[in-house]
Amino acid sequence: MRFIVDECTGPYVAKWLRKQNHDVFSVFDDDRGSTDDDIIKKAYNENRVLITNDKDFGEKVYREKYPHKGIILLRLDNNKWKNRIEVLKKLLDNYQQDISNKFVVVTEKRIRFAV
């Protein structure tokens, strides 16, 4: 899959996804300081699923009506990089085919596909 990993989600997640043979653009590594508008537009234009911890992207999609190719919003109690990777691994192992063009909210205990 093609992903864009938000700066707040970090380089370890991007590195792990690359090791899983995904095509990854890391905002932290390649375009630090980008605005949310620029990130969501880049993800859409490049057909990438955005992975973020920033709930402002929910507002971009639902209030401002930005188009997207999929957003994974990590809402974790334990926000350490190892936990982010563990939660993403579970998501991708079970739902990879279902996340394109969806807004997915992920916690340690739950995966919710928002309408």
N, CA, C and O atoms as CSV, one atom per row, in Angstrom:
chain,resi,resn,atom,element,x,y,z
A,1,MET,N,N,0.839,-1.189,0.000
A,1,MET,CA,C,0.000,0.000,0.000
A,1,MET,C,C,0.879,1.245,0.000
A,1,MET,O,O,2.077,1.198,0.279
A,2,ARG,N,N,0.238,2.344,-0.321
A,2,ARG,CA,C,0.919,3.631,-0.316
A,2,ARG,C,C,0.428,4.439,0.894
A,2,ARG,O,O,-0.770,4.665,1.067
A,3,PHE,N,N,1.388,4.866,1.722
A,3,PHE,CA,C,1.058,5.609,2.931
A,3,PHE,C,C,1.809,6.934,2.969
A,3,PHE,O,O,2.873,7.091,2.370
A,4,ILE,N,N,1.216,7.882,3.695
A,4,ILE,CA,C,1.936,9.069,4.131
A,4,ILE,C,C,1.824,9.063,5.651
A,4,ILE,O,O,0.722,9.005,6.198
A,5,VAL,N,N,2.960,9.122,6.326
A,5,VAL,CA,C,2.998,9.073,7.783
A,5,VAL,C,C,3.227,10.491,8.286
A,5,VAL,O,O,4.251,11.111,7.997
A,6,ASP,N,N,2.262,10.989,9.039
A,6,ASP,CA,C,2.317,12.353,9.560
A,6,ASP,C,C,3.521,12.528,10.487
A,6,ASP,O,O,4.017,11.574,11.087
A,7,GLU,N,N,3.964,13.758,10.580
A,7,GLU,CA,C,5.123,14.090,11.410
A,7,GLU,C,C,4.933,13.635,12.855
A,7,GLU,O,O,5.867,13.117,13.466
A,8,CYS,N,N,3.735,13.823,13.406
A,8,CYS,CA,C,3.483,13.458,14.801
A,8,CYS,C,C,3.478,11.948,15.027
A,8,CYS,O,O,3.652,11.487,16.155
A,9,THR,N,N,3.282,11.192,13.975
A,9,THR,CA,C,3.282,9.734,14.096
A,9,THR,C,C,4.703,9.191,14.101
A,9,THR,O,O,4.972,8.155,14.710
A,10,GLY,N,N,5.599,9.875,13.437
A,10,GLY,CA,C,7.009,9.626,13.610
A,10,GLY,C,C,7.715,8.713,12.628
A,10,GLY,O,O,7.088,7.959,11.884
A,11,PRO,N,N,9.042,8.800,12.647
A,11,PRO,CA,C,9.868,8.068,11.686
A,11,PRO,C,C,9.935,6.565,11.931
A,11,PRO,O,O,10.176,5.810,10.989
A,12,TYR,N,N,9.732,6.108,13.159
A,12,TYR,CA,C,9.813,4.666,13.422
A,12,TYR,C,C,8.673,3.927,12.730
A,12,TYR,O,O,8.859,2.826,12.211
A,13,VAL,N,N,7.500,4.538,12.729
A,13,VAL,CA,C,6.358,3.930,12.040
A,13,VAL,C,C,6.637,3.859,10.543
A,13,VAL,O,O,6.395,2.832,9.909
A,14,ALA,N,N,7.143,4.948,9.985
A,14,ALA,CA,C,7.465,4.970,8.545
A,14,ALA,C,C,8.506,3.901,8.213
A,14,ALA,O,O,8.367,3.182,7.224
A,15,LYS,N,N,9.524,3.802,9.020
A,15,LYS,CA,C,10.583,2.817,8.788
A,15,LYS,C,C,10.019,1.391,8.852
A,15,LYS,O,O,10.358,0.552,8.017
A,16,TRP,N,N,9.164,1.119,9.836
A,16,TRP,CA,C,8.557,-0.204,9.961
A,16,TRP,C,C,7.696,-0.529,8.744
A,16,TRP,O,O,7.763,-1.639,8.216
A,17,LEU,N,N,6.889,0.433,8.297
A,17,LEU,CA,C,6.046,0.210,7.120
A,17,LEU,C,C,6.885,-0.090,5.883
A,17,LEU,O,O,6.520,-0.948,5.079
A,18,ARG,N,N,7.997,0.606,5.726
A,18,ARG,CA,C,8.888,0.332,4.585
A,18,ARG,C,C,9.416,-1.096,4.652
A,18,ARG,O,O,9.516,-1.776,3.630
A,19,LYS,N,N,9.751,-1.545,5.852
A,19,LYS,CA,C,10.243,-2.923,6.009
A,19,LYS,C,C,9.168,-3.945,5.662
A,19,LYS,O,O,9.478,-5.094,5.348
A,20,GLN,N,N,7.907,-3.528,5.719
A,20,GLN,CA,C,6.787,-4.396,5.337
A,20,GLN,C,C,6.476,-4.267,3.843
A,20,GLN,O,O,5.454,-4.762,3.365
A,21,ASN,N,N,7.371,-3.597,3.115
A,21,ASN,CA,C,7.272,-3.423,1.653
A,21,ASN,C,C,6.160,-2.480,1.205
A,21,ASN,O,O,5.615,-2.633,0.113
A,22,HIS,N,N,5.825,-1.507,2.046
A,22,HIS,CA,C,4.868,-0.480,1.658
A,22,HIS,C,C,5.626,0.715,1.086
A,22,HIS,O,O,6.790,0.941,1.416
A,23,ASP,N,N,4.963,1.462,0.239
A,23,ASP,CA,C,5.491,2.703,-0.328
A,23,ASP,C,C,5.123,3.809,0.660
A,23,ASP,O,O,3.942,4.103,0.848
A,24,VAL,N,N,6.127,4.426,1.293
A,24,VAL,CA,C,5.874,5.348,2.399
A,24,VAL,C,C,6.552,6.696,2.166
A,24,VAL,O,O,7.727,6.775,1.809
A,25,PHE,N,N,5.768,7.756,2.381
A,25,PHE,CA,C,6.313,9.106,2.453
A,25,PHE,C,C,6.211,9.527,3.906
A,25,PHE,O,O,5.119,9.521,4.475
A,26,SER,N,N,7.337,9.896,4.522
A,26,SER,CA,C,7.383,10.307,5.920
A,26,SER,C,C,7.489,11.826,6.002
A,26,SER,O,O,8.481,12.409,5.565
A,27,VAL,N,N,6.464,12.461,6.561
A,27,VAL,CA,C,6.509,13.915,6.729
A,27,VAL,C,C,7.668,14.290,7.645
A,27,VAL,O,O,8.348,15.287,7.404
A,28,PHE,N,N,7.902,13.503,8.693
A,28,PHE,CA,C,8.993,13.781,9.627
A,28,PHE,C,C,10.337,13.812,8.904
A,28,PHE,O,O,11.150,14.706,9.138
A,29,ASP,N,N,10.569,12.845,8.032
A,29,ASP,CA,C,11.858,12.739,7.354
A,29,ASP,C,C,11.978,13.617,6.116
A,29,ASP,O,O,13.057,14.128,5.817
A,30,ASP,N,N,10.871,13.794,5.393
A,30,ASP,CA,C,10.970,14.378,4.059
A,30,ASP,C,C,10.326,15.745,3.880
A,30,ASP,O,O,10.594,16.415,2.882
A,31,ASP,N,N,9.484,16.183,4.816
A,31,ASP,CA,C,8.808,17.470,4.620
A,31,ASP,C,C,8.343,18.043,5.958
A,31,ASP,O,O,7.200,18.477,6.103
A,32,ARG,N,N,9.250,18.034,6.925
A,32,ARG,CA,C,8.920,18.476,8.275
A,32,ARG,C,C,8.362,19.894,8.265
A,32,ARG,O,O,8.856,20.764,7.549
A,33,GLY,N,N,7.335,20.110,9.063
A,33,GLY,CA,C,6.732,21.431,9.169
A,33,GLY,C,C,5.608,21.681,8.184
A,33,GLY,O,O,5.058,22.782,8.147
A,34,SER,N,N,5.251,20.678,7.378
A,34,SER,CA,C,4.143,20.825,6.429
A,34,SER,C,C,2.846,21.121,7.170
A,34,SER,O,O,2.654,20.671,8.300
A,35,THR,N,N,1.963,21.874,6.535
A,35,THR,CA,C,0.658,22.151,7.129
A,35,THR,C,C,-0.257,20.946,6.924
A,35,THR,O,O,-0.020,20.111,6.050
A,36,ASP,N,N,-1.293,20.872,7.734
A,36,ASP,CA,C,-2.274,19.801,7.580
A,36,ASP,C,C,-2.910,19.856,6.192
A,36,ASP,O,O,-3.147,18.814,5.579
A,37,ASP,N,N,-3.186,21.055,5.694
A,37,ASP,CA,C,-3.757,21.192,4.349
A,37,ASP,C,C,-2.836,20.579,3.302
A,37,ASP,O,O,-3.285,19.838,2.428
A,38,ASP,N,N,-1.540,20.892,3.394
A,38,ASP,CA,C,-0.582,20.346,2.428
A,38,ASP,C,C,-0.490,18.831,2.524
A,38,ASP,O,O,-0.376,18.149,1.505
A,39,ILE,N,N,-0.541,18.300,3.741
A,39,ILE,CA,C,-0.410,16.859,3.944
A,39,ILE,C,C,-1.615,16.118,3.371
A,39,ILE,O,O,-1.449,15.125,2.662
A,40,ILE,N,N,-2.817,16.586,3.668
A,40,ILE,CA,C,-4.004,15.875,3.183
A,40,ILE,C,C,-4.122,15.983,1.667
A,40,ILE,O,O,-4.582,15.047,1.014
A,41,LYS,N,N,-3.713,17.111,1.103
A,41,LYS,CA,C,-3.727,17.262,-0.358
A,41,LYS,C,C,-2.701,16.339,-1.011
A,41,LYS,O,O,-2.989,15.708,-2.028
A,42,LYS,N,N,-1.501,16.260,-0.427
A,42,LYS,CA,C,-0.461,15.392,-0.972
A,42,LYS,C,C,-0.919,13.927,-0.915
A,42,LYS,O,O,-0.755,13.181,-1.880
A,43,ALA,N,N,-1.484,13.535,0.205
A,43,ALA,CA,C,-1.962,12.158,0.344
A,43,ALA,C,C,-3.005,11.851,-0.726
A,43,ALA,O,O,-2.960,10.788,-1.346
A,44,TYR,N,N,-3.926,12.754,-0.943
A,44,TYR,CA,C,-4.975,12.542,-1.944
A,44,TYR,C,C,-4.382,12.494,-3.354
A,44,TYR,O,O,-4.671,11.583,-4.130
A,45,ASN,N,N,-3.556,13.481,-3.669
A,45,ASN,CA,C,-2.988,13.569,-5.021
A,45,ASN,C,C,-2.082,12.393,-5.368
A,45,ASN,O,O,-1.965,12.020,-6.535
A,46,GLU,N,N,-1.441,11.809,-4.358
A,46,GLU,CA,C,-0.526,10.694,-4.586
A,46,GLU,C,C,-1.156,9.337,-4.246
A,46,GLU,O,O,-0.469,8.316,-4.213
A,47,ASN,N,N,-2.466,9.341,-3.995
A,47,ASN,CA,C,-3.190,8.108,-3.699
A,47,ASN,C,C,-2.578,7.361,-2.512
A,47,ASN,O,O,-2.298,6.165,-2.588
A,48,ARG,N,N,-2.377,8.099,-1.408
A,48,ARG,CA,C,-1.786,7.533,-0.200
A,48,ARG,C,C,-2.785,7.570,0.957
A,48,ARG,O,O,-3.571,8.510,1.073
A,49,VAL,N,N,-2.751,6.568,1.792
A,49,VAL,CA,C,-3.514,6.550,3.033
A,49,VAL,C,C,-2.679,7.298,4.074
A,49,VAL,O,O,-1.500,7.005,4.271
A,50,LEU,N,N,-3.305,8.255,4.728
A,50,LEU,CA,C,-2.631,9.061,5.749
A,50,LEU,C,C,-2.729,8.371,7.102
A,50,LEU,O,O,-3.811,7.959,7.522
A,51,ILE,N,N,-1.599,8.248,7.778
A,51,ILE,CA,C,-1.563,7.731,9.144
A,51,ILE,C,C,-1.160,8.881,10.046
A,51,ILE,O,O,-0.119,9.504,9.836
A,52,THR,N,N,-1.990,9.170,11.062
A,52,THR,CA,C,-1.763,10.332,11.906
A,52,THR,C,C,-2.266,10.103,13.329
A,52,THR,O,O,-3.066,9.203,13.585
A,53,ASN,N,N,-1.785,10.928,14.235
A,53,ASN,CA,C,-2.301,10.997,15.605
A,53,ASN,C,C,-3.096,12.278,15.792
A,53,ASN,O,O,-3.626,12.528,16.875
A,54,ASP,N,N,-3.184,13.085,14.755
A,54,ASP,CA,C,-3.744,14.436,14.817
A,54,ASP,C,C,-5.231,14.400,14.468
A,54,ASP,O,O,-5.596,14.192,13.311
A,55,LYS,N,N,-6.090,14.606,15.474
A,55,LYS,CA,C,-7.528,14.529,15.226
A,55,LYS,C,C,-8.047,15.705,14.400
A,55,LYS,O,O,-9.212,15.700,14.003
A,56,ASP,N,N,-7.219,16.707,14.132
A,56,ASP,CA,C,-7.633,17.806,13.252
A,56,ASP,C,C,-7.983,17.300,11.851
A,56,ASP,O,O,-8.740,17.954,11.133
A,57,PHE,N,N,-7.450,16.160,11.460
A,57,PHE,CA,C,-7.772,15.631,10.139
A,57,PHE,C,C,-9.229,15.180,10.051
A,57,PHE,O,O,-9.797,15.145,8.960
A,58,GLY,N,N,-9.832,14.838,11.172
A,58,GLY,CA,C,-11.264,14.548,11.180
A,58,GLY,C,C,-12.058,15.783,10.794
A,58,GLY,O,O,-13.030,15.696,10.043
A,59,GLU,N,N,-11.646,16.922,11.304
A,59,GLU,CA,C,-12.296,18.180,10.929
A,59,GLU,C,C,-12.077,18.491,9.449
A,59,GLU,O,O,-12.992,18.950,8.765
A,60,LYS,N,N,-10.878,18.243,8.965
A,60,LYS,CA,C,-10.585,18.480,7.538
A,60,LYS,C,C,-11.536,17.656,6.656
A,60,LYS,O,O,-12.037,18.155,5.648
A,61,VAL,N,N,-11.778,16.414,7.031
A,61,VAL,CA,C,-12.600,15.518,6.219
A,61,VAL,C,C,-14.095,15.808,6.401
A,61,VAL,O,O,-14.829,15.933,5.421
A,62,TYR,N,N,-14.540,15.913,7.647
A,62,TYR,CA,C,-15.976,15.974,7.898
A,62,TYR,C,C,-16.551,17.392,7.885
A,62,TYR,O,O,-17.687,17.589,7.456
A,63,ARG,N,N,-15.802,18.354,8.337
A,63,ARG,CA,C,-16.318,19.723,8.351
A,63,ARG,C,C,-15.933,20.481,7.088
A,63,ARG,O,O,-16.761,21.164,6.484
A,64,GLU,N,N,-14.657,20.353,6.692
A,64,GLU,CA,C,-14.164,21.109,5.539
A,64,GLU,C,C,-14.301,20.341,4.220
A,64,GLU,O,O,-14.034,20.884,3.148
A,65,LYS,N,N,-14.719,19.074,4.311
A,65,LYS,CA,C,-15.017,18.246,3.131
A,65,LYS,C,C,-13.819,17.987,2.217
A,65,LYS,O,O,-13.979,17.893,1.000
A,66,TYR,N,N,-12.627,17.873,2.791
A,66,TYR,CA,C,-11.454,17.505,1.995
A,66,TYR,C,C,-11.603,16.070,1.498
A,66,TYR,O,O,-11.980,15.188,2.270
A,67,PRO,N,N,-11.317,15.827,0.240
A,67,PRO,CA,C,-11.316,14.441,-0.237
A,67,PRO,C,C,-10.070,13.723,0.291
A,67,PRO,O,O,-9.059,14.354,0.598
A,68,HIS,N,N,-10.160,12.415,0.389
A,68,HIS,CA,C,-9.012,11.639,0.866
A,68,HIS,C,C,-9.056,10.251,0.258
A,68,HIS,O,O,-10.075,9.823,-0.285
A,69,LYS,N,N,-7.934,9.557,0.358
A,69,LYS,CA,C,-7.814,8.177,-0.120
A,69,LYS,C,C,-7.756,7.195,1.042
A,69,LYS,O,O,-7.475,6.010,0.860
A,70,GLY,N,N,-8.024,7.703,2.230
A,70,GLY,CA,C,-8.002,6.890,3.440
A,70,GLY,C,C,-7.205,7.596,4.518
A,70,GLY,O,O,-6.146,8.167,4.257
A,71,ILE,N,N,-7.731,7.548,5.740
A,71,ILE,CA,C,-7.036,8.132,6.887
A,71,ILE,C,C,-7.131,7.155,8.040
A,71,ILE,O,O,-8.209,6.650,8.355
A,72,ILE,N,N,-6.000,6.894,8.663
A,72,ILE,CA,C,-5.942,6.085,9.877
A,72,ILE,C,C,-5.580,7.046,11.006
A,72,ILE,O,O,-4.477,7.592,11.048
A,73,LEU,N,N,-6.526,7.242,11.916
A,73,LEU,CA,C,-6.319,8.115,13.068
A,73,LEU,C,C,-6.018,7.252,14.281
A,73,LEU,O,O,-6.872,6.490,14.733
A,74,LEU,N,N,-4.814,7.368,14.806
A,74,LEU,CA,C,-4.396,6.616,15.987
A,74,LEU,C,C,-4.770,7.408,17.235
A,74,LEU,O,O,-4.244,8.499,17.457
A,75,ARG,N,N,-5.674,6.869,18.053
A,75,ARG,CA,C,-6.100,7.497,19.306
A,75,ARG,C,C,-5.683,6.554,20.433
A,75,ARG,O,O,-6.501,5.811,20.974
A,76,LEU,N,N,-4.404,6.598,20.774
A,76,LEU,CA,C,-3.821,5.605,21.672
A,76,LEU,C,C,-3.591,6.150,23.067
A,76,LEU,O,O,-3.214,7.311,23.230
A,77,ASP,N,N,-3.816,5.318,24.078
A,77,ASP,CA,C,-3.462,5.677,25.452
A,77,ASP,C,C,-1.946,5.640,25.621
A,77,ASP,O,O,-1.357,6.517,26.254
A,78,ASN,N,N,-1.328,4.616,25.048
A,78,ASN,CA,C,0.127,4.492,25.060
A,78,ASN,C,C,0.619,4.940,23.685
A,78,ASN,O,O,0.490,4.207,22.704
A,79,ASN,N,N,1.178,6.135,23.619
A,79,ASN,CA,C,1.554,6.715,22.332
A,79,ASN,C,C,3.027,6.473,21.971
A,79,ASN,O,O,3.569,7.152,21.099
A,80,LYS,N,N,3.660,5.527,22.625
A,80,LYS,CA,C,5.053,5.219,22.283
A,80,LYS,C,C,5.104,4.513,20.937
A,80,LYS,O,O,4.167,3.817,20.546
A,81,TRP,N,N,6.215,4.705,20.239
A,81,TRP,CA,C,6.318,4.200,18.868
A,81,TRP,C,C,6.107,2.695,18.761
A,81,TRP,O,O,5.518,2.226,17.787
A,82,LYS,N,N,6.572,1.937,19.734
A,82,LYS,CA,C,6.397,0.476,19.675
A,82,LYS,C,C,4.910,0.102,19.714
A,82,LYS,O,O,4.475,-0.824,19.029
A,83,ASN,N,N,4.153,0.821,20.511
A,83,ASN,CA,C,2.719,0.554,20.582
A,83,ASN,C,C,2.023,0.979,19.288
A,83,ASN,O,O,1.114,0.292,18.822
A,84,ARG,N,N,2.435,2.087,18.715
A,84,ARG,CA,C,1.860,2.517,17.431
A,84,ARG,C,C,2.041,1.413,16.382
A,84,ARG,O,O,1.111,1.073,15.650
A,85,ILE,N,N,3.240,0.874,16.329
A,85,ILE,CA,C,3.530,-0.183,15.357
A,85,ILE,C,C,2.701,-1.437,15.650
A,85,ILE,O,O,2.158,-2.048,14.730
A,86,GLU,N,N,2.602,-1.815,16.906
A,86,GLU,CA,C,1.824,-3.001,17.274
A,86,GLU,C,C,0.358,-2.846,16.864
A,86,GLU,O,O,-0.242,-3.775,16.324
A,87,VAL,N,N,-0.209,-1.681,17.120
A,87,VAL,CA,C,-1.609,-1.424,16.771
A,87,VAL,C,C,-1.785,-1.406,15.251
A,87,VAL,O,O,-2.749,-1.971,14.735
A,88,LEU,N,N,-0.871,-0.770,14.536
A,88,LEU,CA,C,-0.939,-0.750,13.069
A,88,LEU,C,C,-0.790,-2.148,12.483
A,88,LEU,O,O,-1.459,-2.492,11.508
A,89,LYS,N,N,0.080,-2.946,13.073
A,89,LYS,CA,C,0.264,-4.324,12.594
A,89,LYS,C,C,-1.053,-5.086,12.682
A,89,LYS,O,O,-1.439,-5.769,11.734
A,90,LYS,N,N,-1.744,-4.974,13.815
A,90,LYS,CA,C,-3.033,-5.650,13.976
A,90,LYS,C,C,-4.043,-5.148,12.947
A,90,LYS,O,O,-4.781,-5.935,12.355
A,91,LEU,N,N,-4.069,-3.841,12.741
A,91,LEU,CA,C,-4.991,-3.271,11.767
A,91,LEU,C,C,-4.709,-3.801,10.366
A,91,LEU,O,O,-5.618,-4.257,9.671
A,92,LEU,N,N,-3.451,-3.739,9.958
A,92,LEU,CA,C,-3.092,-4.161,8.600
A,92,LEU,C,C,-3.237,-5.671,8.411
A,92,LEU,O,O,-3.628,-6.123,7.335
A,93,ASP,N,N,-2.928,-6.446,9.435
A,93,ASP,CA,C,-3.083,-7.900,9.337
A,93,ASP,C,C,-4.542,-8.300,9.112
A,93,ASP,O,O,-4.824,-9.285,8.429
A,94,ASN,N,N,-5.463,-7.531,9.690
A,94,ASN,CA,C,-6.870,-7.916,9.654
A,94,ASN,C,C,-7.749,-7.113,8.691
A,94,ASN,O,O,-8.789,-7.601,8.251
A,95,TYR,N,N,-7.334,-5.879,8.361
A,95,TYR,CA,C,-8.225,-4.999,7.606
A,95,TYR,C,C,-7.547,-4.241,6.469
A,95,TYR,O,O,-8.117,-3.276,5.959
A,96,GLN,N,N,-6.372,-4.641,6.067
A,96,GLN,CA,C,-5.645,-3.889,5.044
A,96,GLN,C,C,-6.495,-3.641,3.800
A,96,GLN,O,O,-6.461,-2.547,3.236
A,97,GLN,N,N,-7.242,-4.626,3.379
A,97,GLN,CA,C,-8.050,-4.497,2.170
A,97,GLN,C,C,-9.234,-3.550,2.358
A,97,GLN,O,O,-9.870,-3.162,1.377
A,98,ASP,N,N,-9.541,-3.171,3.604
A,98,ASP,CA,C,-10.724,-2.355,3.890
A,98,ASP,C,C,-10.438,-0.887,4.183
A,98,ASP,O,O,-11.383,-0.119,4.365
A,99,ILE,N,N,-9.178,-0.464,4.235
A,99,ILE,CA,C,-8.892,0.889,4.721
A,99,ILE,C,C,-8.827,1.957,3.632
A,99,ILE,O,O,-8.942,3.144,3.937
A,100,SER,N,N,-8.649,1.571,2.387
A,100,SER,CA,C,-8.602,2.575,1.323
A,100,SER,C,C,-9.927,3.326,1.270
A,100,SER,O,O,-11.003,2.732,1.327
A,101,ASN,N,N,-9.820,4.650,1.161
A,101,ASN,CA,C,-10.981,5.540,1.045
A,101,ASN,C,C,-11.874,5.555,2.283
A,101,ASN,O,O,-13.020,5.999,2.212
A,102,LYS,N,N,-11.363,5.075,3.416
A,102,LYS,CA,C,-12.130,5.067,4.661
A,102,LYS,C,C,-11.413,5.938,5.702
A,102,LYS,O,O,-10.203,6.151,5.628
A,103,PHE,N,N,-12.183,6.429,6.660
A,103,PHE,CA,C,-11.623,7.112,7.824
A,103,PHE,C,C,-11.702,6.103,8.956
A,103,PHE,O,O,-12.789,5.730,9.397
A,104,VAL,N,N,-10.535,5.664,9.424
A,104,VAL,CA,C,-10.454,4.588,10.410
A,104,VAL,C,C,-9.868,5.149,11.706
A,104,VAL,O,O,-8.780,5.724,11.711
A,105,VAL,N,N,-10.602,4.973,12.793
A,105,VAL,CA,C,-10.129,5.393,14.112
A,105,VAL,C,C,-9.701,4.140,14.859
A,105,VAL,O,O,-10.471,3.191,15.004
A,106,VAL,N,N,-8.452,4.153,15.332
A,106,VAL,CA,C,-7.879,2.955,15.940
A,106,VAL,C,C,-7.414,3.262,17.358
A,106,VAL,O,O,-6.689,4.229,17.593
A,107,THR,N,N,-7.842,2.422,18.298
A,107,THR,CA,C,-7.335,2.457,19.673
A,107,THR,C,C,-6.691,1.104,19.951
A,107,THR,O,O,-6.673,0.229,19.086
A,108,GLU,N,N,-6.171,0.939,21.142
A,108,GLU,CA,C,-5.601,-0.361,21.510
A,108,GLU,C,C,-6.667,-1.459,21.550
A,108,GLU,O,O,-6.353,-2.636,21.369
A,109,LYS,N,N,-7.913,-1.083,21.784
A,109,LYS,CA,C,-8.980,-2.071,21.974
A,109,LYS,C,C,-9.997,-2.121,20.844
A,109,LYS,O,O,-10.805,-3.048,20.774
A,110,ARG,N,N,-9.963,-1.123,19.954
A,110,ARG,CA,C,-11.062,-1.020,19.007
A,110,ARG,C,C,-10.611,-0.423,17.669
A,110,ARG,O,O,-9.704,0.407,17.604
A,111,ILE,N,N,-11.271,-0.874,16.626
A,111,ILE,CA,C,-11.076,-0.312,15.288
A,111,ILE,C,C,-12.457,0.109,14.806
A,111,ILE,O,O,-13.385,-0.698,14.751
A,112,ARG,N,N,-12.578,1.400,14.454
A,112,ARG,CA,C,-13.879,1.914,14.037
A,112,ARG,C,C,-13.741,2.552,12.651
A,112,ARG,O,O,-12.910,3.435,12.437
A,113,PHE,N,N,-14.560,2.091,11.734
A,113,PHE,CA,C,-14.620,2.671,10.407
A,113,PHE,C,C,-15.711,3.739,10.451
A,113,PHE,O,O,-16.901,3.428,10.493
A,114,ALA,N,N,-15.281,5.010,10.439
A,114,ALA,CA,C,-16.235,6.116,10.557
A,114,ALA,C,C,-16.960,6.327,9.242
A,114,ALA,O,O,-16.413,6.095,8.164
A,115,VAL,N,N,-18.174,6.761,9.353
A,115,VAL,CA,C,-18.996,7.025,8.165
A,115,VAL,C,C,-18.802,8.459,7.717
A,115,VAL,O,O,-19.405,8.885,6.732
